[in-house]
Amino acid sequence: MSDYTSALDSSRFTGQHWKLFITISADYFLNGVMFSVAPLTAYIVAPEMAIFILATTLLAETAGAISFGSLADKMGRRVIFTTSLLLEGVALSLLFFFYTNPIIFWVLVSVMTFGVGGEFGAAYATLAELIPVKHRGKVILLTTNFWNVGASVIAGLALFVRTIYDDPFMQVTLLLSSAIATLIVVGVARVTFPESPRWLMLRNRLDEAYSITRRFTSVAVTSPISGTERPANLTLSDVFKSYRFRFAVIATLTVSQYVTYGMLAYYLPYSVGFAFGINSAPMVVFVSNLGASMGAFILAPLIDRSRKSTTLWSFAGGTVGALLVTASHATVHPLGFYLFLFFTMIFSEWAWGVVSALQSEIFPTPLRASVVGFQTGLTGIAGASVVISSRFLDATPFLLISVTLWALGLVSSLLWKTRGIETARKPLETISR
């Protein structure tokens, strides 16, 4: 016999865990496709408005992350995850019929990214609360990595099928296909995406928590934890008071990684004076996301040994890589540029993986999704500012901003290494005390 959380933490990796992993991974794959195709369409449908459309969609992602993150703590992880996907699917389906109208295109793409932002809190919280502790980091890393896989696949196809790059009808057809696939994932999620037993226990829904725990662990369980978790009525202000250091450091790491990823993987080719021209966008997206995709598989055996060390390695490598990318761009050396971009994005994925794991682990269950959503939301605000700046900045200052953000993340990772807590292979209730 075991209590609920011990059973979840010590379980072997079962078929139920695999179903959850595949469902969320499929969703992230489709998100990677959407985020690669939508900017291309924006620059064809409304070239004068494209920068502002991209910035607005990032702000919409912020709104979705913050509002739906909070709702995932109040209403449950499962209902918010499926609602987010449903919004994306409906918005993209309508886009197929109205993409030639710039204003409607703007609105529908913003609704899509609102839904994407809304997924983060629910998905991350569910993975952290259901995956066994010895696999938690690698599962979060590999699941979110399917965003990069989706982006690299669609960008790679664009290198061979030119219409993907310059034909808006082809692009919205791809988006419609993504919408249909997303709606299919919604149906699958209704079966494979469970409510978190930890969240259910906070609501005293012990019979449901018992049933899901038995389904995932195949062991008999007794009473839930008592006295080791925070009360269910916590607010974000309690997090700011009780977890100031960890919140500030992880928020800085989050902004550093998310914003630099977007800058290098998506927005750099559209900056003023980019040395290799706007037509290189598919190659930049492909190389960036291929590097990121491979980086996850390199880090997977290491991330559950130590979060503190892998965080430091990630931001150290990313800072060096960003400097090399900037230098190779200044010398207009295409081979060096793409090699260093590939190298940098390996570490960008490392950073994404460890930041996603830390976000999901170090705050208490009653506010886990809210904090993930809030911190992810900060990246949308910062990212929108950077995207707008690309309209006015030359590519070299744009790249120097990425170097600065990477360096800021490196300083924060040093702080976490020296003063932070180790979360690898530890129960969530122990971490969030």
N, C-alpha and C positions, 0 to 999 in steps of 0.2 A: 504494500500500500504506500502511496505517496501523496503529498498535497499537490494541488493543481499546478502551481508554478514550477515546482521541482520536476514534476512529470514532463512538462513542456520543455524545460531547459535541458533535461538529461536524455530526452527521447532520441532514438535513432532517426535517421532521415527517411521518412516513410513515403508511400505513394501519395498521401494527402499533401505533404510538403512539396512534392514534385508538381502536383496539379496547381498549387498556389504559385510556385515559381514560374511555371509555363504561362499561366494566365497573365501575370504582371509583366513578364518578359515580352509576351506578344504585344501587349499594350505599349510598352516602351519602344519596341521595334517600329510600330506604326507612328508613334510620336516623332521618332527620328526621321521617318519619311516625310511627314507633314512639315516639320520645321525646315527641311531641306528644299521642298518644293514651293512652299508659300512665298518665301522671299523672291524666288525667280519669277513667280506669277505677278507679284506686286510691281516689280521693275518693268514688266511688260504692260500690264493693265493700266497702271497709274505711275509712270516713271517720275513725275514731278512730286508726287505725294509719297513715294515708296519709303523714304527714310522715316517719315512721320507715321506711316502705317506700321512699320517695324517697331518703332518706339512705343506706339500705342498698344500693340499686341503684347509687348513686354509688361507694360503697366496693367493690362488686362490679366496677364498671368499672375502678377502680384496680387491683384484683387481676388482672383480665384484661390490662390494659395492661402491667403490670410483668412478669407471668409469661410471657405470650405474646410480649412484646417481646424478652425474653431468648431464648426458644425460636426466634424468627425469625432471630436471629443464629447459633444453633447448628444448626438444622434446615433453614433456608431460608425465604425470604419467601413463596413460593408455597403451601407446605403449611400454613403457619400462617394465611394469609389465608383459604384455603378452609375450614379447620377452624373458624375463628371464625364464618364465615357459617353453617356447618352447625349449630353450637350455637344460634345465634339462631333459625334456621328451625325446628329441632326444638322448642325451648322455646316459641316462639309457637304452634306447631301444637298442642302439648299444652294450652296456655293456653285455647284455644277450648273444651275439654271440662271444665276444672276451675276456671274463673275465679270461680265463686261461692264457692269455699273460700278465705278470706283468706290462710291460711298457704301453700297451694299457689300461689296467685297471687303472693305475696311471693317464694317460691323461684323460680318460673319467670321472673318479670320480672328477678330478680337474675341468673339464668343468661343471659338475653337481653343484659343490659348487660355482663356478663362477656365475652361474645362481641364486643360492640361495642368494648369497651376493647381486646380482643385484636387488633383490626384495625389500630390506629393505627401501631404500629411497622412491621409488614409492608408496609402500603400506602404510608406515607410514604417508607420506605427504597427501595421499588421505583420510585416516581416519581422520587426524587432520582437514583437510579443508572441510570435508563434514558432519561429525558427529555433532549433536547439542551439545552445550557447557556443558549442565548438564549431558550428557552421554559420553563425549569424553574420559575421563580417563578409565572408566570401559570397553568401547568397545575396546580400544587399548590393555588393559590388557587381556581381555578374548579372543580376536582374536589371539594374539601371544601365548597365553597359549595352543592353540591346538597343537603347536609343542610338548609340554610336554605330552599331551594326546596321540598323535601318538607314541611317544617314549615309554611311559609306556605300551601301548597296545601291541606293538610288543615285548617288553622285557618280558611282562607277558606271552605272548604266548610261548616265547622261554623257559620259565620255565617248560612248559608242553609238548611242541613239541620239543624234543631235536635236531631234524634235523635243526631247525632254527639256532641253535648255531653252529653246527659242519659240516653242509653240504653246501658247496659253491653253488651247483646247486639250492638248496632250497632258498638260500639267493638272488641269482641273479634273481630267479623267482619272489621273493617278490619285488625286485627292478624294474623288468619289469612291474609288476602289478602297482607299484607306478608310473612308467613312463606313462603307459596307462591312469591311473587316472589323472595324471598331464596334459596330453594332452587334456583330457576331460574338465578339469578345464580351460584350455586355451580357448576352445570353449565357455564355459559358461561365462568366463570373457569378451569375446567380446560383450556379451549382457548385463551383469550385472555390469561391472566395468566401471564407467563413467569417463570422463575427469573432473578434478577439475575446478569448475567455477572460483575459485580464480586464478588459473593459466591461464585460458582462458581470464579473465579480464586483466591480465597483458599484454597479447598479443593483446588486443583490439578486441577479438573475442566475442563481447557482445551478439550476437544473440544465439550462442551456450551456453554461460554462462547462458543466460536467460532461454533457453529451459531446461537445466539440473536442474537449481534452481527450476523452476516450477515443474518439475517432482519429485523432492525430498521433496518439501515443500508444494505444492498445494496452494500457495498464489501468488498474483500478486506482482511483484517487479518493482521498478523504476530504478534509476541510480545506478551504482556501487559506491563503496566508493571512496572518493577523499581526498588526503592529509594525510591519516592515514597509508598508507602502503609504504614501501620502493620502490624505482624505480626498474625496471626489470633488469637493467644492473649491479647489484651488483656482486662482486666477493668474493671468499673465503677470500682474503686478507682484504676485508672490514669487514668480520665477525671477523677475528683475531684482527683488530684494535678497532672495536666498541663494541664487545662483549667478550672481553678477559676473564673477570672473569667467566661469565656463560659458555663460551666454555671450559675453563680449568677445572672447577668443574664437568660439565656434562661428559666431556671426561674421567676424572678420575673415576667417578661413573660407566660409561659404561664399561671401561676396567676391573674394579674390579668385576662387576657382571658377565659379559660374560665369562671371563677367569676362575673364580672360579666355575661357573656352569659347564663348560666343564671339568675342572679338576676332580670335584667330581662325576659328572653324567656319564662320559664316559672314562676318561683316567686313573683314579686312579688304577683300577685292573691290568693295564699293567705296572705299575711302579715296580722297582726292590724291591723284598722283601715284596710285599703287603701281609699282614698277612693272608688274606682269599683266596689267590690264584687267578690266571687268570680265572679259571672256574667260579668264582663268578660274572663275568662281567654282565650276564643277570640280576642277582639279584640286583646288584648295579644300573644298568640303570633303572630297574623297580622301586625300592624303591625311587630313586632320583626323577624320573619324576612323580611318583604317588604323592609324597609330593608336588612337584611343581604344579601339576595339581590341587590339592585340595587347595593349597595356594591362587590361583587366585580367587576362589569362596569366600574365607574368606575375601580377601581384597576388592572385588568388591563393597560392600556397602560403603566403607570408602574412596576410592581413589579420588572420586570427591568432597570430603569435604575439603581436604588439601593435596597438593603435598608435601609441606615442611615437615609436620609431618610424613606422611607415608614414605617418603624417609628416615628420621632418624630412624624410627622404623624398617624398612627393614634391614638397614645395621647394626644396633645394634643387632638385632636378629641373623643375619647371622654371625656376628663376634663371638658371644657367641656359636652358633651352631658349627662353624668350630673348635673352641677350644675343644668342647666336642667330636667331631668326632675324632680329633687327639688323645685325651686322651684315648678314648675307643679302638682305633686302637693299641695304645701302650700297653694296657693291654690285647689285643687279646680277647676282649669280644664281640662276634658276635651280641648278642641281643642289647647290648648298642650301638654298632657301627651302626646297621641299624636303630634303633630308633632315634639316634642323626642325622644320615644322612637324614632321613625323615623330622625331625624338621628343619634342616638347609635349606633344599630345599624348604620348605614352604616360608621362608624368601628370598630365592634366587628368587623365582617367584615374590614376592612382589617387590624386587629390580628391576627385569626385567620390570615389569609393570610400575613402576613409572619412571624409566629411559627412557623407550620407549615413554611414554607420554611427558616427559620433552624434549627429543630430538625433538619431533614432534611439540612442541608448541613454544619454546622460541626464534626461529630464524625466520627471515622474509620469506614470501612466495617465493620470487625469488630464495632463496638458501636453502629452507627447505630440499629438498631431498638430495642436495649436502652435507649438514652438517651431516644429518643422515648417509649417506653413508661413509663420511670421518671418523666420530667417530666410526661407526661400523667396518670400515676398521682397525682402530687402534687395535681392539680386536683380529683380525686375526694375526697380527704381534706378539702381546704379547702372544697369545695362541700358535702359532707355536713354540715360544721360550720355553714355558713351556712344550709342548709335547716332544720336543727334549731333554729337561732336564730330563724327566722321564726315558729316556734310561740309564742315568748315575746316577741319584739320587735314594737313598733308599726312600721307601714310606713315612717314617717319615719326612725327609726334604721336600718332595713333599707336604705333608699336611701342614707343617709349612709355605710354600710359600702361600698356600691358606689362612691361617690365616692372614698373613701379608697383602695380597691383600684386604681381607675383612676389616681389620683395616684401611687401607688406604681409602677405601670407606666410612668407618664410620667418619673419620676426615673430608672428603669432604662433607658428609651429614650434619655435624655440621656447616660447613661453609655456606652451602646452607640455613640451618635453620636460621642462624643469619643474613646473608647478601644477600641471594637470593631473588627472587620474587615469589609470590604466583601465580600459573597459573590456579588453579582449577576454573572452571565455568567462565572463562574470555575469551572474544573474542581474536582471534589470533592477530588481528591488534593492540589491546591494549597492549598485551604482548610483541610484537616485536618492539615497538617504541624505 
